């Protein structure tokens, strides 16, 4: 079976084409910085690796470009769209409707669209990926894998908000959690690496979107993102945690509309609002040049993460490992260093030399005396999506 996986993020699209069930990768790539001037696509197969700067205004442009590369007469790996039998899609918000992987139907698409209000940076892009894939690969079955599914094990004391009960009972307002496919994948890798089924792990997913999960014995028990993928950590363009009173003040006193505040907190805040840049590579570069705003933003980013490490170590009554993953978590030795410094009380001690090493393999970057293992584990949401899609339809 040839199975294409599309992973649409808020500003990127990852893709991999698998032969299942062996999970052999025929080609893979990344469309990144969508909507920015220097957007680009990276495409790799056994014969070719290509990087190209492109004009990619939106996710539809990005998906069309991916299809062109896959079926290109010179560098492509398939001759026609009919060769793709299944397309697996990452969908961020499944609400209380979707607790597991499903084949996509008209009704499923309608529910994903309805849930877009809860994940406005993601579900519309996910749905766009589904609609475009249906056009490009009309004979393929389409499958949705939901970010929220892994977090169904979070206990009620962690997922329930302290508002009147009717809002949970009648409106399903609760913590759902996100990036579940990534957190599930890397936590399983960490458990195998540690050879410890009974484990207490904090997974730290840092990309344009950021989140952390407390994972006890392989099960998600708490998570930084909540009802929608907006709170918790400081992200590329999202504010993360903010006092709700600020929102009322902006509306009632400063004259903003609710729509304007929503847009500001989702698209103009976070690292972008603090520095003028949303890409951490730009921020780190500017910080090295002495940019005070960028230096402060990096400290703020790490400070927020450290607060949650302490909180999650407390609720699990211990900690065996912290795991860094996703684009920033895997590649930024600067962020990892800022997060791990002054954490000796919790038994977290970073080996600075190991931290500087780049690798695509699982690596332990803690000192030999560190009580808590510090792991860098490359995530592979696409492989996890492929496995779940094949399990459903294979």
C-alpha positions as CSV (number, residue, x, y, z in Angstrom):
1,X,0.0,0.0,0.0
2,X,1.3,3.5,-0.9
3,X,0.2,5.9,1.8
4,X,0.8,9.6,1.7
5,X,0.8,11.5,5.0
6,X,0.1,15.3,5.2
7,X,0.9,17.1,8.4
8,X,-0.3,20.7,8.1
9,X,0.9,23.0,10.9
10,X,0.1,26.6,11.4
11,X,2.9,27.7,9.1
12,X,4.2,24.5,7.5
13,X,3.3,21.3,5.8
14,X,5.4,18.1,6.4
15,X,4.8,15.2,4.1
16,X,6.0,11.6,3.7
17,X,5.1,8.9,1.2
18,X,5.3,5.4,2.7
19,X,5.1,1.8,1.5
20,X,3.1,0.1,4.2
21,X,3.2,-2.0,6.3
22,X,7.0,-1.9,6.3
23,X,6.9,1.9,6.6
24,X,9.5,2.4,3.9
25,X,9.8,6.1,3.0
26,X,9.8,6.8,-0.8
27,X,10.0,10.5,-0.4
28,X,9.5,13.2,2.2
29,X,9.8,16.9,2.6
30,X,8.7,20.1,4.2
31,X,7.0,23.3,3.1
32,X,7.9,26.0,5.6
33,X,7.4,29.7,6.4
34,X,4.1,29.7,4.6
35,X,2.9,33.2,4.0
36,X,6.3,34.7,4.5
37,X,8.6,36.2,1.7
38,X,11.2,33.5,2.0
39,X,8.9,30.4,2.0
40,X,10.6,27.3,0.7
41,X,10.1,23.6,0.0
42,X,12.5,20.8,0.8
43,X,11.9,17.6,-1.2
44,X,13.9,14.3,-0.7
45,X,13.8,10.9,-2.4
46,X,16.4,8.2,-2.9
47,X,17.7,10.0,-6.0
48,X,17.2,13.6,-5.2
49,X,17.3,16.3,-2.5
50,X,16.0,19.7,-3.6
51,X,15.6,22.9,-1.7
52,X,13.7,25.7,-3.4
53,X,12.6,29.2,-2.3
54,X,9.0,29.6,-3.5
55,X,6.1,32.0,-3.3
56,X,3.7,30.0,-1.0
57,X,0.9,32.3,0.0
58,X,-1.2,29.7,1.8
59,X,-1.6,26.0,2.6
60,X,-3.4,25.3,-0.7
61,X,-0.4,26.6,-2.7
62,X,1.9,24.4,-0.5
63,X,-0.2,21.3,-1.1
64,X,-0.3,21.8,-4.8
65,X,3.5,22.2,-4.9
66,X,3.9,19.0,-2.9
67,X,1.8,17.1,-5.5
68,X,3.8,18.6,-8.3
69,X,7.1,17.4,-6.9
70,X,5.8,13.9,-6.1
71,X,4.5,13.4,-9.6
72,X,7.3,15.4,-11.5
73,X,8.6,13.4,-14.5
74,X,12.2,14.0,-13.5
75,X,12.3,14.0,-9.7
76,X,8.9,12.5,-8.7
77,X,8.4,9.0,-7.4
78,X,4.9,8.2,-8.8
79,X,3.6,8.6,-12.3
80,X,-0.1,9.2,-11.5
81,X,-2.3,10.1,-8.6
82,X,-4.0,6.7,-8.8
83,X,-0.9,5.1,-7.2
84,X,-1.7,6.7,-3.9
85,X,-4.2,4.4,-2.1
86,X,-4.5,6.2,1.3
87,X,-3.9,9.8,2.4
88,X,-3.5,10.2,6.2
89,X,-4.1,13.7,7.6
90,X,-3.1,15.3,10.9
91,X,-6.1,17.1,12.3
92,X,-5.5,19.3,15.4
93,X,-8.9,19.5,17.1
94,X,-11.2,16.6,17.4
95,X,-13.2,18.0,20.4
96,X,-15.2,15.4,22.2
97,X,-16.4,14.0,18.9
98,X,-13.3,12.2,17.8
99,X,-11.4,10.0,20.3
100,X,-9.7,7.8,17.7
101,X,-8.6,7.7,14.0
102,X,-11.4,7.7,11.5
103,X,-12.0,7.4,7.7
104,X,-13.0,10.8,6.4
105,X,-16.6,11.2,5.3
106,X,-18.8,14.2,4.5
107,X,-20.0,14.2,8.1
108,X,-16.4,14.1,9.4
109,X,-15.4,17.1,7.3
110,X,-18.4,19.0,8.6
111,X,-17.4,18.3,12.2
112,X,-13.8,19.3,11.5
113,X,-15.0,22.6,10.0
114,X,-17.3,23.2,13.0
115,X,-14.3,22.7,15.3
116,X,-12.3,25.3,13.4
117,X,-13.5,28.0,15.8
118,X,-11.5,26.2,18.5
119,X,-8.3,25.9,16.4
120,X,-8.4,28.7,13.9
121,X,-4.7,28.5,13.0
122,X,-4.9,24.7,12.4
123,X,-8.2,23.1,11.6
124,X,-8.9,25.2,8.5
125,X,-5.4,24.3,7.2
126,X,-6.1,20.6,8.0
127,X,-9.4,20.7,6.3
128,X,-7.9,22.5,3.3
129,X,-5.4,19.7,3.1
130,X,-8.2,17.1,3.0
131,X,-10.2,19.0,0.3
132,X,-7.1,19.5,-1.9
133,X,-6.0,15.9,-1.4
134,X,-9.5,14.7,-2.4
135,X,-9.1,16.6,-5.7
136,X,-5.5,15.5,-6.4
137,X,-5.9,11.9,-5.3
138,X,-9.6,11.2,-5.9
139,X,-9.3,7.4,-5.8
140,X,-7.5,7.4,-2.4
141,X,-9.2,6.9,0.9
142,X,-8.7,9.8,3.3
143,X,-8.0,9.3,7.0
144,X,-8.0,11.7,9.9
145,X,-5.7,11.3,12.9
146,X,-6.5,13.7,15.7
147,X,-4.0,15.6,18.0
148,X,-6.4,15.4,20.8
149,X,-6.8,11.6,20.9
150,X,-3.7,10.8,23.0
151,X,-4.9,13.1,25.8
152,X,-8.2,11.3,26.4
153,X,-6.5,9.7,29.5
154,X,-6.1,13.1,31.3
155,X,-8.1,12.7,34.6
156,X,-11.1,14.9,35.4
157,X,-9.3,16.9,38.0
158,X,-6.8,18.1,35.3
159,X,-9.2,18.6,32.4
160,X,-12.1,20.2,34.1
161,X,-12.2,24.0,34.4
162,X,-13.5,25.7,37.6
163,X,-16.6,27.2,36.0
164,X,-20.2,26.1,36.4
165,X,-20.6,22.3,35.8
166,X,-23.1,22.9,33.0
167,X,-20.4,24.2,30.6
168,X,-18.7,20.8,30.7
169,X,-21.9,18.7,30.8
170,X,-23.8,20.7,28.1
171,X,-21.1,22.3,26.0
172,X,-18.0,20.0,26.5
173,X,-15.8,22.9,27.6
174,X,-12.7,21.2,29.0
175,X,-9.0,20.7,28.4
176,X,-8.4,18.6,25.3
177,X,-4.7,18.8,24.7
178,X,-2.9,18.9,21.4
179,X,0.3,17.7,19.6
180,X,-0.8,14.3,20.8
181,X,0.6,12.4,17.9
182,X,4.0,13.9,18.6
183,X,3.9,13.4,22.4
184,X,2.7,9.8,21.9
185,X,5.5,9.0,19.5
186,X,8.4,10.5,21.4
187,X,7.2,9.2,24.8
188,X,7.1,5.7,23.5
189,X,10.6,6.1,22.1
190,X,11.7,7.5,25.5
191,X,10.2,4.6,27.4
192,X,12.1,2.1,25.2
193,X,15.3,4.1,25.5
194,X,15.1,4.2,29.3
195,X,13.9,0.5,29.4
196,X,11.4,1.7,32.0
197,X,7.7,1.0,31.5
198,X,6.9,2.5,34.9
199,X,8.2,6.0,34.1
200,X,7.6,9.7,34.8
201,X,8.4,11.8,31.7
202,X,7.8,15.3,30.5
203,X,7.7,15.7,26.8
204,X,8.4,19.2,25.5
205,X,7.2,19.9,21.9
206,X,8.7,23.1,20.6
207,X,7.9,24.4,17.2
208,X,5.9,27.4,15.9
209,X,3.3,25.8,18.2
210,X,4.5,24.6,21.6
211,X,3.2,22.3,24.3
212,X,4.3,20.1,27.2
213,X,2.8,16.8,28.5
214,X,3.2,15.0,31.8
215,X,3.3,11.3,30.9
216,X,3.1,8.8,33.7
217,X,3.5,5.1,32.8
218,X,2.9,5.9,29.1
219,X,-0.4,7.8,29.7
220,X,-1.0,11.6,29.3
221,X,-2.1,13.0,32.7
222,X,-1.7,16.7,32.1
223,X,-0.9,19.1,29.2
224,X,-0.2,22.8,28.7
225,X,-2.7,23.4,25.9
226,X,-6.3,23.4,26.8
227,X,-9.7,23.9,25.2
228,X,-8.0,25.3,22.1
229,X,-4.3,25.4,21.1
230,X,-3.7,28.8,22.5
231,X,-2.7,28.8,26.1
232,X,0.3,27.5,28.0
233,X,3.8,28.2,26.6
234,X,4.9,31.2,24.5
235,X,4.6,30.3,20.9
236,X,5.6,31.7,17.5
237,X,2.6,34.0,17.2
238,X,0.4,32.9,20.1
239,X,0.6,34.5,23.5
240,X,0.3,31.4,25.7
241,X,-1.1,31.9,29.2
242,X,-2.5,35.4,29.9
243,X,-4.8,36.8,32.6
244,X,-8.4,36.7,31.2
245,X,-8.8,40.2,32.8
246,X,-6.5,41.6,30.1
247,X,-9.0,40.6,27.5
248,X,-11.8,42.4,29.2
249,X,-9.6,45.4,29.7
250,X,-8.7,45.5,26.0
251,X,-12.4,45.3,25.0
252,X,-14.0,47.5,27.6
253,X,-11.3,50.1,28.1
254,X,-9.1,50.1,25.1
255,X,-11.9,49.7,22.5
256,X,-10.8,46.5,20.8
257,X,-13.5,44.1,19.5
258,X,-13.4,40.5,20.5
259,X,-12.5,39.5,17.0
260,X,-9.5,41.9,17.1
261,X,-8.3,40.6,20.5
262,X,-8.7,37.0,19.3
263,X,-6.6,37.8,16.2
264,X,-4.0,39.7,18.2
265,X,-3.5,36.8,20.7
266,X,-3.4,34.1,18.0
267,X,-1.5,35.8,15.2
268,X,0.3,38.9,16.5
269,X,1.6,37.8,19.9
270,X,4.1,35.3,21.2
271,X,7.6,35.6,19.9
272,X,6.4,37.7,17.0
273,X,4.8,40.3,19.3
274,X,7.9,40.3,21.6
275,X,10.5,40.6,18.8
276,X,9.0,41.2,15.4
277,X,10.1,37.7,14.4
278,X,8.1,34.5,14.6
279,X,10.9,32.1,13.5
280,X,13.2,31.2,16.4
281,X,16.2,31.0,14.0
282,X,15.8,34.7,13.3
283,X,15.3,35.5,17.0
284,X,18.5,33.7,18.0
285,X,20.5,35.3,15.3
286,X,19.3,38.8,16.4
287,X,19.9,38.0,20.0
288,X,23.5,37.1,19.2
289,X,23.8,40.6,17.6
290,X,22.7,42.2,20.8
291,X,19.0,42.7,20.2
292,X,17.6,43.3,23.7
293,X,14.0,42.3,22.8
294,X,15.2,39.0,21.3
295,X,17.3,38.2,24.3
296,X,14.5,38.9,26.7
297,X,12.0,36.9,24.6
298,X,14.3,33.8,24.8
299,X,14.5,34.1,28.5
300,X,10.7,34.5,28.8
301,X,10.2,31.5,26.6
302,X,12.5,29.3,28.7
303,X,11.1,30.7,32.0
304,X,7.6,29.6,31.1
305,X,8.8,26.1,30.2
306,X,10.7,25.8,33.5
307,X,7.5,26.6,35.5
308,X,5.7,23.7,33.9
309,X,8.6,21.3,34.4
310,X,8.3,22.1,38.2
311,X,4.6,21.7,38.1
312,X,4.6,18.4,36.3
313,X,7.4,16.9,38.4
314,X,5.2,17.8,41.4
315,X,2.0,16.2,40.1
316,X,3.8,13.0,39.1
317,X,5.8,13.0,42.4
318,X,9.0,12.6,40.6
319,X,10.7,12.7,37.2
320,X,12.7,10.2,35.2
321,X,13.3,12.2,32.0
322,X,12.5,15.3,30.0
323,X,12.3,15.0,26.3
324,X,12.9,17.8,23.8
325,X,11.3,17.4,20.3
326,X,10.0,19.2,17.2
327,X,11.8,21.8,15.2
328,X,13.0,24.0,18.0
329,X,13.3,21.3,20.6
330,X,15.5,19.2,18.4
331,X,17.7,21.9,16.9
332,X,18.0,24.8,19.3
333,X,20.9,24.2,21.8
334,X,20.3,27.7,23.0
335,X,16.7,27.1,24.1
336,X,17.6,23.7,25.7
337,X,20.5,25.3,27.6
338,X,18.3,28.2,28.9
339,X,15.6,25.7,30.0
340,X,18.0,23.3,31.8
341,X,20.1,25.9,33.7
342,X,19.6,26.3,37.4
343,X,17.6,23.1,37.6
344,X,19.9,21.1,39.9
345,X,17.2,21.0,42.7
346,X,15.1,18.8,40.4
347,X,18.1,16.7,39.4
348,X,18.4,18.1,35.9
349,X,22.0,18.6,34.8
350,X,22.8,19.4,31.1
351,X,26.1,18.4,29.5
352,X,27.0,21.5,27.5
353,X,29.2,19.7,25.0
354,X,26.6,17.0,24.3
355,X,23.9,19.7,23.9
356,X,25.8,21.3,21.0
357,X,25.9,18.1,18.9
358,X,23.5,17.9,16.1
359,X,22.0,14.5,15.2
360,X,18.9,12.9,13.8
361,X,19.2,10.0,16.3
362,X,17.9,9.8,19.9
363,X,20.5,11.3,22.2
364,X,21.0,11.8,25.9
365,X,22.5,15.2,26.6
366,X,22.5,15.0,30.4
367,X,25.6,14.7,32.5
368,X,26.6,11.3,33.9
369,X,25.6,12.5,37.4
370,X,22.2,13.9,36.4
371,X,19.3,12.2,38.2
372,X,16.9,13.1,35.4
373,X,17.8,12.1,31.8
374,X,17.6,14.9,29.3
375,X,16.7,13.4,25.9
376,X,16.5,14.8,22.4
377,X,14.1,12.7,20.4
378,X,13.3,13.6,16.8
379,X,9.5,13.4,16.4
380,X,8.0,11.6,13.5
381,X,4.3,12.4,13.5
382,X,4.1,11.3,9.9
383,X,5.2,7.8,10.8
384,X,2.7,7.7,13.6
385,X,-0.1,8.9,11.3
386,X,0.9,6.3,8.7
387,X,0.8,3.5,11.3
388,X,-2.6,4.6,12.6
389,X,-4.0,5.0,9.1
390,X,-2.8,1.6,8.0
391,X,-4.1,0.0,11.2
392,X,-7.6,1.4,10.3
393,X,-7.7,0.5,6.6
394,X,-4.8,-1.9,6.0
